[in-house]
């Protein structure tokens, strides 16, 4: 279970980084439609960060039991 949690955490961290860079890219373009896309990507980033933190906590809890 711990290996699965760590793998999911790594996937979530890569997804967080990708959504951050995409959101910043849209933000710097400056067009009106891009602001909505940037905002949506930043919202997705927050959800992915929550998931990554949950996987970290799960990995820590399962690691303590072994």
N, CA, C and O atoms as a CHARMM CRD file, in Angstrom:
* protein
*
  264
    1    1 UNK  N      0.82500  -1.19500   0.00000 PROA 1      0.00000
    2    1 UNK  CA     0.00000   0.00000   0.00000 PROA 1      0.00000
    3    1 UNK  C      0.86600   1.25500   0.00000 PROA 1      0.00000
    4    1 UNK  O      0.53100   2.24700  -0.64700 PROA 1      0.00000
    5    2 UNK  N      1.96500   1.20900   0.71600 PROA 2      0.00000
    6    2 UNK  CA     2.83500   2.37000   0.79200 PROA 2      0.00000
    7    2 UNK  C      3.42700   2.70500  -0.57500 PROA 2      0.00000
    8    2 UNK  O      3.53200   3.88000  -0.92900 PROA 2      0.00000
    9    3 UNK  N      3.81200   1.69700  -1.34100 PROA 3      0.00000
   10    3 UNK  CA     4.38300   1.93600  -2.66900 PROA 3      0.00000
   11    3 UNK  C      3.33900   2.54500  -3.60000 PROA 3      0.00000
   12    3 UNK  O      3.66400   3.40300  -4.42100 PROA 3      0.00000
   13    4 UNK  N      2.11000   2.11500  -3.47800 PROA 4      0.00000
   14    4 UNK  CA     1.03900   2.66700  -4.30200 PROA 4      0.00000
   15    4 UNK  C      0.80700   4.13000  -3.93700 PROA 4      0.00000
   16    4 UNK  O      0.64500   4.96900  -4.82200 PROA 4      0.00000
   17    5 UNK  N      0.78800   4.43900  -2.65500 PROA 5      0.00000
   18    5 UNK  CA     0.58800   5.82300  -2.20800 PROA 5      0.00000
   19    5 UNK  C      1.72500   6.71700  -2.68200 PROA 5      0.00000
   20    5 UNK  O      1.49200   7.85300  -3.09600 PROA 5      0.00000
   21    6 UNK  N      2.94300   6.21700  -2.62300 PROA 6      0.00000
   22    6 UNK  CA     4.09200   7.00300  -3.08200 PROA 6      0.00000
   23    6 UNK  C      4.01000   7.22900  -4.58500 PROA 6      0.00000
   24    6 UNK  O      4.28400   8.33200  -5.05900 PROA 6      0.00000
   25    7 UNK  N      3.63900   6.20000  -5.33900 PROA 7      0.00000
   26    7 UNK  CA     3.50800   6.34700  -6.79000 PROA 7      0.00000
   27    7 UNK  C      2.40900   7.35000  -7.13900 PROA 7      0.00000
   28    7 UNK  O      2.58700   8.18700  -8.02500 PROA 7      0.00000
   29    8 UNK  N      1.28500   7.26700  -6.45000 PROA 8      0.00000
   30    8 UNK  CA     0.19900   8.21800  -6.69700 PROA 8      0.00000
   31    8 UNK  C      0.60900   9.63400  -6.31100 PROA 8      0.00000
   32    8 UNK  O      0.21800  10.60200  -6.96200 PROA 8      0.00000
   33    9 UNK  N      1.39600   9.74600  -5.25100 PROA 9      0.00000
   34    9 UNK  CA     1.87800  11.05500  -4.82300 PROA 9      0.00000
   35    9 UNK  C      2.79900  11.65100  -5.88900 PROA 9      0.00000
   36    9 UNK  O      2.70500  12.84300  -6.18000 PROA 9      0.00000
   37   10 UNK  N      3.66600  10.86200  -6.46200 PROA 10     0.00000
   38   10 UNK  CA     4.56200  11.34900  -7.50400 PROA 10     0.00000
   39   10 UNK  C      3.78900  11.76700  -8.74900 PROA 10     0.00000
   40   10 UNK  O      4.10000  12.78600  -9.36600 PROA 10     0.00000
   41   11 UNK  N      2.79200  10.98500  -9.11200 PROA 11     0.00000
   42   11 UNK  CA     1.94700  11.34200 -10.25400 PROA 11     0.00000
   43   11 UNK  C      1.22600  12.65900  -9.97400 PROA 11     0.00000
   44   11 UNK  O      1.13600  13.51800 -10.85100 PROA 11     0.00000
   45   12 UNK  N      0.72000  12.81400  -8.77000 PROA 12     0.00000
   46   12 UNK  CA     0.03000  14.04900  -8.40100 PROA 12     0.00000
   47   12 UNK  C      0.97900  15.23800  -8.42200 PROA 12     0.00000
   48   12 UNK  O      0.59100  16.32700  -8.84600 PROA 12     0.00000
   49   13 UNK  N      2.20200  15.05000  -7.97600 PROA 13     0.00000
   50   13 UNK  CA     3.17400  16.15200  -7.97300 PROA 13     0.00000
   51   13 UNK  C      3.52400  16.58800  -9.39800 PROA 13     0.00000
   52   13 UNK  O      3.66600  17.78100  -9.66500 PROA 13     0.00000
   53   14 UNK  N      3.66200  15.63000 -10.30300 PROA 14     0.00000
   54   14 UNK  CA     3.92400  15.97500 -11.70800 PROA 14     0.00000
   55   14 UNK  C      2.72100  16.70800 -12.29700 PROA 14     0.00000
   56   14 UNK  O      2.88500  17.67000 -13.04700 PROA 14     0.00000
   57   15 UNK  N      1.51200  16.25700 -11.95900 PROA 15     0.00000
   58   15 UNK  CA     0.30400  16.91100 -12.45600 PROA 15     0.00000
   59   15 UNK  C      0.18600  18.32900 -11.89500 PROA 15     0.00000
   60   15 UNK  O     -0.24200  19.23900 -12.60500 PROA 15     0.00000
   61   16 UNK  N      0.56000  18.52300 -10.63300 PROA 16     0.00000
   62   16 UNK  CA     0.53200  19.86200 -10.03200 PROA 16     0.00000
   63   16 UNK  C      1.50000  20.77900 -10.77400 PROA 16     0.00000
   64   16 UNK  O      1.14800  21.90800 -11.11600 PROA 16     0.00000
   65   17 UNK  N      2.69500  20.30500 -11.01900 PROA 17     0.00000
   66   17 UNK  CA     3.68400  21.12800 -11.71900 PROA 17     0.00000
   67   17 UNK  C      3.21200  21.46700 -13.13100 PROA 17     0.00000
   68   17 UNK  O      3.36300  22.60200 -13.58400 PROA 17     0.00000
   69   18 UNK  N      2.64400  20.48600 -13.82300 PROA 18     0.00000
   70   18 UNK  CA     2.15600  20.73200 -15.17500 PROA 18     0.00000
   71   18 UNK  C      1.02600  21.75600 -15.17900 PROA 18     0.00000
   72   18 UNK  O      1.02300  22.67200 -16.00200 PROA 18     0.00000
   73   19 UNK  N      0.07100  21.60700 -14.26900 PROA 19     0.00000
   74   19 UNK  CA    -1.04200  22.55400 -14.23700 PROA 19     0.00000
   75   19 UNK  C     -0.56400  23.94700 -13.84600 PROA 19     0.00000
   76   19 UNK  O     -1.11400  24.94000 -14.32200 PROA 19     0.00000
   77   20 UNK  N      0.44400  24.03700 -12.99200 PROA 20     0.00000
   78   20 UNK  CA     1.00400  25.33000 -12.61500 PROA 20     0.00000
   79   20 UNK  C      1.62700  26.01400 -13.82900 PROA 20     0.00000
   80   20 UNK  O      1.35500  27.18600 -14.08900 PROA 20     0.00000
   81   21 UNK  N      2.45800  25.28800 -14.56900 PROA 21     0.00000
   82   21 UNK  CA     3.11800  25.88400 -15.72100 PROA 21     0.00000
   83   21 UNK  C      2.12100  26.25800 -16.81700 PROA 21     0.00000
   84   21 UNK  O      2.26700  27.30100 -17.45400 PROA 21     0.00000
   85   22 UNK  N      1.11800  25.42400 -17.03800 PROA 22     0.00000
   86   22 UNK  CA     0.10100  25.75000 -18.03800 PROA 22     0.00000
   87   22 UNK  C     -0.69100  26.98000 -17.60900 PROA 22     0.00000
   88   22 UNK  O     -0.97000  27.85500 -18.43000 PROA 22     0.00000
   89   23 UNK  N     -1.05600  27.05400 -16.33200 PROA 23     0.00000
   90   23 UNK  CA    -1.78000  28.21300 -15.83500 PROA 23     0.00000
   91   23 UNK  C     -0.98000  29.49500 -15.94900 PROA 23     0.00000
   92   23 UNK  O     -1.52200  30.53300 -16.33000 PROA 23     0.00000
   93   24 UNK  N      0.30200  29.43600 -15.62400 PROA 24     0.00000
   94   24 UNK  CA     1.15900  30.61500 -15.74300 PROA 24     0.00000
   95   24 UNK  C      1.33100  30.99600 -17.21200 PROA 24     0.00000
   96   24 UNK  O      1.36500  32.18300 -17.54000 PROA 24     0.00000
   97   25 UNK  N      1.43700  30.01600 -18.09400 PROA 25     0.00000
   98   25 UNK  CA     1.54600  30.29200 -19.52300 PROA 25     0.00000
   99   25 UNK  C      0.32600  31.05100 -20.01500 PROA 25     0.00000
  100   25 UNK  O      0.45800  32.05500 -20.71500 PROA 25     0.00000
  101   26 UNK  N     -0.87000  30.57500 -19.65100 PROA 26     0.00000
  102   26 UNK  CA    -2.08900  31.27000 -20.06500 PROA 26     0.00000
  103   26 UNK  C     -2.16100  32.66400 -19.44400 PROA 26     0.00000
  104   26 UNK  O     -2.63900  33.60200 -20.08100 PROA 26     0.00000
  105   27 UNK  N     -1.69400  32.80100 -18.21900 PROA 27     0.00000
  106   27 UNK  CA    -1.74900  34.09100 -17.53400 PROA 27     0.00000
  107   27 UNK  C     -0.86500  35.12800 -18.24400 PROA 27     0.00000
  108   27 UNK  O     -1.23600  36.29800 -18.34200 PROA 27     0.00000
  109   28 UNK  N      0.28500  34.70300 -18.73200 PROA 28     0.00000
  110   28 UNK  CA     1.21800  35.64400 -19.34400 PROA 28     0.00000
  111   28 UNK  C      0.82200  36.02500 -20.75900 PROA 28     0.00000
  112   28 UNK  O      1.32000  37.02100 -21.28400 PROA 28     0.00000
  113   29 UNK  N     -0.06300  35.25800 -21.39200 PROA 29     0.00000
  114   29 UNK  CA    -0.47500  35.59300 -22.75600 PROA 29     0.00000
  115   29 UNK  C     -1.31500  36.85800 -22.79200 PROA 29     0.00000
  116   29 UNK  O     -1.23300  37.62600 -23.75000 PROA 29     0.00000
  117   30 UNK  N     -2.12700  37.08900 -21.75800 PROA 30     0.00000
  118   30 UNK  CA    -2.79300  38.37000 -21.60500 PROA 30     0.00000
  119   30 UNK  C     -4.11800  38.54800 -22.31000 PROA 30     0.00000
  120   30 UNK  O     -4.75200  39.59100 -22.15300 PROA 30     0.00000
  121   31 UNK  N     -4.56100  37.57000 -23.08000 PROA 31     0.00000
  122   31 UNK  CA    -5.86400  37.72400 -23.73600 PROA 31     0.00000
  123   31 UNK  C     -6.98600  37.42100 -22.75000 PROA 31     0.00000
  124   31 UNK  O     -6.78700  36.71000 -21.76500 PROA 31     0.00000
  125   32 UNK  N     -8.16600  37.96700 -23.02800 PROA 32     0.00000
  126   32 UNK  CA    -9.30000  37.82400 -22.11200 PROA 32     0.00000
  127   32 UNK  C     -9.70500  36.35600 -21.94400 PROA 32     0.00000
  128   32 UNK  O     -9.97100  35.91900 -20.82500 PROA 32     0.00000
  129   33 UNK  N     -9.75600  35.60300 -23.01900 PROA 33     0.00000
  130   33 UNK  CA   -10.14000  34.19100 -22.93500 PROA 33     0.00000
  131   33 UNK  C     -9.10100  33.38300 -22.15800 PROA 33     0.00000
  132   33 UNK  O     -9.43700  32.39500 -21.50500 PROA 33     0.00000
  133   34 UNK  N     -7.86100  33.79900 -22.23100 PROA 34     0.00000
  134   34 UNK  CA    -6.80000  33.07900 -21.52800 PROA 34     0.00000
  135   34 UNK  C     -6.87500  33.25800 -20.02300 PROA 34     0.00000
  136   34 UNK  O     -6.40100  32.40300 -19.27400 PROA 34     0.00000
  137   35 UNK  N     -7.46300  34.35900 -19.56700 PROA 35     0.00000
  138   35 UNK  CA    -7.60000  34.56300 -18.12700 PROA 35     0.00000
  139   35 UNK  C     -8.53100  33.50800 -17.51800 PROA 35     0.00000
  140   35 UNK  O     -8.27900  33.01900 -16.41700 PROA 35     0.00000
  141   36 UNK  N     -9.59300  33.16400 -18.22600 PROA 36     0.00000
  142   36 UNK  CA   -10.51000  32.13000 -17.73800 PROA 36     0.00000
  143   36 UNK  C     -9.80900  30.77200 -17.70700 PROA 36     0.00000
  144   36 UNK  O     -9.98800  30.00000 -16.76600 PROA 36     0.00000
  145   37 UNK  N     -9.01700  30.48700 -18.72700 PROA 37     0.00000
  146   37 UNK  CA    -8.28000  29.22200 -18.76300 PROA 37     0.00000
  147   37 UNK  C     -7.24400  29.17300 -17.63700 PROA 37     0.00000
  148   37 UNK  O     -7.06300  28.14200 -16.99000 PROA 37     0.00000
  149   38 UNK  N     -6.57800  30.29000 -17.41800 PROA 38     0.00000
  150   38 UNK  CA    -5.58600  30.35500 -16.35500 PROA 38     0.00000
  151   38 UNK  C     -6.23600  30.12000 -15.00200 PROA 38     0.00000
  152   38 UNK  O     -5.70700  29.37500 -14.17700 PROA 38     0.00000
  153   39 UNK  N     -7.37800  30.75000 -14.77100 PROA 39     0.00000
  154   39 UNK  CA    -8.08800  30.58700 -13.50800 PROA 39     0.00000
  155   39 UNK  C     -8.50400  29.13300 -13.31400 PROA 39     0.00000
  156   39 UNK  O     -8.37700  28.59200 -12.21500 PROA 39     0.00000
  157   40 UNK  N     -8.99600  28.50200 -14.36600 PROA 40     0.00000
  158   40 UNK  CA    -9.41400  27.09900 -14.27100 PROA 40     0.00000
  159   40 UNK  C     -8.21400  26.19600 -13.97800 PROA 40     0.00000
  160   40 UNK  O     -8.32500  25.26900 -13.17500 PROA 40     0.00000
  161   41 UNK  N     -7.08200  26.45000 -14.61100 PROA 41     0.00000
  162   41 UNK  CA    -5.89100  25.63800 -14.35800 PROA 41     0.00000
  163   41 UNK  C     -5.39600  25.81400 -12.92700 PROA 41     0.00000
  164   41 UNK  O     -4.91500  24.85800 -12.31900 PROA 41     0.00000
  165   42 UNK  N     -5.50800  27.00600 -12.39100 PROA 42     0.00000
  166   42 UNK  CA    -5.08500  27.22600 -11.01400 PROA 42     0.00000
  167   42 UNK  C     -6.03600  26.54100 -10.03200 PROA 42     0.00000
  168   42 UNK  O     -5.60200  26.07300  -8.98000 PROA 42     0.00000
  169   43 UNK  N     -7.32100  26.47800 -10.36300 PROA 43     0.00000
  170   43 UNK  CA    -8.26500  25.73700  -9.52800 PROA 43     0.00000
  171   43 UNK  C     -7.93400  24.24500  -9.55000 PROA 43     0.00000
  172   43 UNK  O     -7.95300  23.58100  -8.51400 PROA 43     0.00000
  173   44 UNK  N     -7.63300  23.73000 -10.73100 PROA 44     0.00000
  174   44 UNK  CA    -7.25200  22.31800 -10.85200 PROA 44     0.00000
  175   44 UNK  C     -5.98500  22.05500 -10.05100 PROA 44     0.00000
  176   44 UNK  O     -5.85800  21.00800  -9.41500 PROA 44     0.00000
  177   45 UNK  N     -5.04000  23.00200 -10.07700 PROA 45     0.00000
  178   45 UNK  CA    -3.79100  22.84700  -9.32900 PROA 45     0.00000
  179   45 UNK  C     -4.06200  22.71300  -7.83400 PROA 45     0.00000
  180   45 UNK  O     -3.43100  21.90100  -7.15700 PROA 45     0.00000
  181   46 UNK  N     -4.98900  23.50100  -7.32300 PROA 46     0.00000
  182   46 UNK  CA    -5.31600  23.43600  -5.89400 PROA 46     0.00000
  183   46 UNK  C     -5.88700  22.06200  -5.54700 PROA 46     0.00000
  184   46 UNK  O     -5.52500  21.47900  -4.52600 PROA 46     0.00000
  185   47 UNK  N     -6.78200  21.54300  -6.39500 PROA 47     0.00000
  186   47 UNK  CA    -7.34400  20.20800  -6.14200 PROA 47     0.00000
  187   47 UNK  C     -6.25900  19.13400  -6.19900 PROA 47     0.00000
  188   47 UNK  O     -6.24400  18.21400  -5.38200 PROA 47     0.00000
  189   48 UNK  N     -5.35800  19.25700  -7.16100 PROA 48     0.00000
  190   48 UNK  CA    -4.26800  18.28100  -7.27100 PROA 48     0.00000
  191   48 UNK  C     -3.31400  18.36600  -6.07900 PROA 48     0.00000
  192   48 UNK  O     -2.78500  17.34800  -5.63600 PROA 48     0.00000
  193   49 UNK  N     -3.09600  19.56400  -5.56500 PROA 49     0.00000
  194   49 UNK  CA    -2.25500  19.70500  -4.38000 PROA 49     0.00000
  195   49 UNK  C     -2.91300  19.03100  -3.17500 PROA 49     0.00000
  196   49 UNK  O     -2.23700  18.39100  -2.37000 PROA 49     0.00000
  197   50 UNK  N     -4.20900  19.17700  -3.06000 PROA 50     0.00000
  198   50 UNK  CA    -4.93300  18.49900  -1.98000 PROA 50     0.00000
  199   50 UNK  C     -4.79200  16.99300  -2.09200 PROA 50     0.00000
  200   50 UNK  O     -4.59000  16.30400  -1.09200 PROA 50     0.00000
  201   51 UNK  N     -4.89800  16.48400  -3.31600 PROA 51     0.00000
  202   51 UNK  CA    -4.73500  15.05000  -3.54000 PROA 51     0.00000
  203   51 UNK  C     -3.31200  14.60400  -3.19900 PROA 51     0.00000
  204   51 UNK  O     -3.12100  13.55200  -2.58900 PROA 51     0.00000
  205   52 UNK  N     -2.32300  15.39500  -3.58700 PROA 52     0.00000
  206   52 UNK  CA    -0.92900  15.05300  -3.28800 PROA 52     0.00000
  207   52 UNK  C     -0.67900  15.03600  -1.78000 PROA 52     0.00000
  208   52 UNK  O      0.03100  14.16700  -1.27500 PROA 52     0.00000
  209   53 UNK  N     -1.25800  15.98600  -1.07100 PROA 53     0.00000
  210   53 UNK  CA    -1.10400  16.01300   0.38500 PROA 53     0.00000
  211   53 UNK  C     -1.78700  14.81200   1.01800 PROA 53     0.00000
  212   53 UNK  O     -1.25600  14.21700   1.95600 PROA 53     0.00000
  213   54 UNK  N     -2.96300  14.45200   0.51000 PROA 54     0.00000
  214   54 UNK  CA    -3.65900  13.27300   1.02700 PROA 54     0.00000
  215   54 UNK  C     -2.83800  12.00900   0.79400 PROA 54     0.00000
  216   54 UNK  O     -2.79200  11.13900   1.66300 PROA 54     0.00000
  217   55 UNK  N     -2.19500  11.89300  -0.35200 PROA 55     0.00000
  218   55 UNK  CA    -1.35200  10.72800  -0.63600 PROA 55     0.00000
  219   55 UNK  C     -0.11500  10.73100   0.26200 PROA 55     0.00000
  220   55 UNK  O      0.34700   9.66800   0.67900 PROA 55     0.00000
  221   56 UNK  N      0.42000  11.90400   0.56000 PROA 56     0.00000
  222   56 UNK  CA     1.55900  12.00000   1.46600 PROA 56     0.00000
  223   56 UNK  C      1.17300  11.52600   2.86000 PROA 56     0.00000
  224   56 UNK  O      1.90300  10.75900   3.48900 PROA 56     0.00000
  225   57 UNK  N      0.02700  11.98500   3.33500 PROA 57     0.00000
  226   57 UNK  CA    -0.44900  11.56700   4.65700 PROA 57     0.00000
  227   57 UNK  C     -0.69800  10.06300   4.67600 PROA 57     0.00000
  228   57 UNK  O     -0.35000   9.38700   5.64400 PROA 57     0.00000
  229   58 UNK  N     -1.29800   9.54100   3.61200 PROA 58     0.00000
  230   58 UNK  CA    -1.55100   8.10100   3.52500 PROA 58     0.00000
  231   58 UNK  C     -0.24100   7.31100   3.54500 PROA 58     0.00000
  232   58 UNK  O     -0.13800   6.28300   4.21400 PROA 58     0.00000
  233   59 UNK  N      0.75000   7.79600   2.81000 PROA 59     0.00000
  234   59 UNK  CA     2.05400   7.11900   2.79600 PROA 59     0.00000
  235   59 UNK  C      2.70300   7.15800   4.17000 PROA 59     0.00000
  236   59 UNK  O      3.31300   6.18000   4.60300 PROA 59     0.00000
  237   60 UNK  N      2.57000   8.28200   4.85100 PROA 60     0.00000
  238   60 UNK  CA     3.15800   8.39500   6.19000 PROA 60     0.00000
  239   60 UNK  C      2.43500   7.47400   7.17700 PROA 60     0.00000
  240   60 UNK  O      3.08000   6.82800   8.00200 PROA 60     0.00000
  241   61 UNK  N      1.12200   7.41200   7.09800 PROA 61     0.00000
  242   61 UNK  CA     0.36000   6.56500   8.02400 PROA 61     0.00000
  243   61 UNK  C      0.63500   5.09000   7.78000 PROA 61     0.00000
  244   61 UNK  O      0.77600   4.32200   8.73200 PROA 61     0.00000
  245   62 UNK  N      0.71300   4.68500   6.52400 PROA 62     0.00000
  246   62 UNK  CA     0.97900   3.27900   6.24000 PROA 62     0.00000
  247   62 UNK  C      2.42400   2.92600   6.54900 PROA 62     0.00000
  248   62 UNK  O      2.72700   1.77900   6.87800 PROA 62     0.00000
  249   63 UNK  N      3.32100   3.90300   6.44600 PROA 63     0.00000
  250   63 UNK  CA     4.71900   3.66500   6.78600 PROA 63     0.00000
  251   63 UNK  C      4.93700   3.51100   8.27200 PROA 63     0.00000
  252   63 UNK  O      5.86300   2.81400   8.68700 PROA 63     0.00000
  253   64 UNK  N      4.11900   4.13500   9.07800 PROA 64     0.00000
  254   64 UNK  CA     4.24700   4.04400  10.53200 PROA 64     0.00000
  255   64 UNK  C      3.80000   2.68300  11.05700 PROA 64     0.00000
  256   64 UNK  O      4.25900   2.24500  12.11200 PROA 64     0.00000
  257   65 UNK  N      2.91600   2.01600  10.33400 PROA 65     0.00000
  258   65 UNK  CA     2.41400   0.73000  10.78500 PROA 65     0.00000
  259   65 UNK  C      3.38100  -0.40400  10.55000 PROA 65     0.00000
  260   65 UNK  O      3.27700  -1.45600  11.18100 PROA 65     0.00000
  261   66 UNK  N      4.33400  -0.19400   9.63400 PROA 66     0.00000
  262   66 UNK  CA     5.29000  -1.28100   9.32000 PROA 66     0.00000
  263   66 UNK  C      6.43900  -1.29600  10.27600 PROA 66     0.00000
  264   66 UNK  O      7.32800  -2.13800  10.15900 PROA 66     0.00000
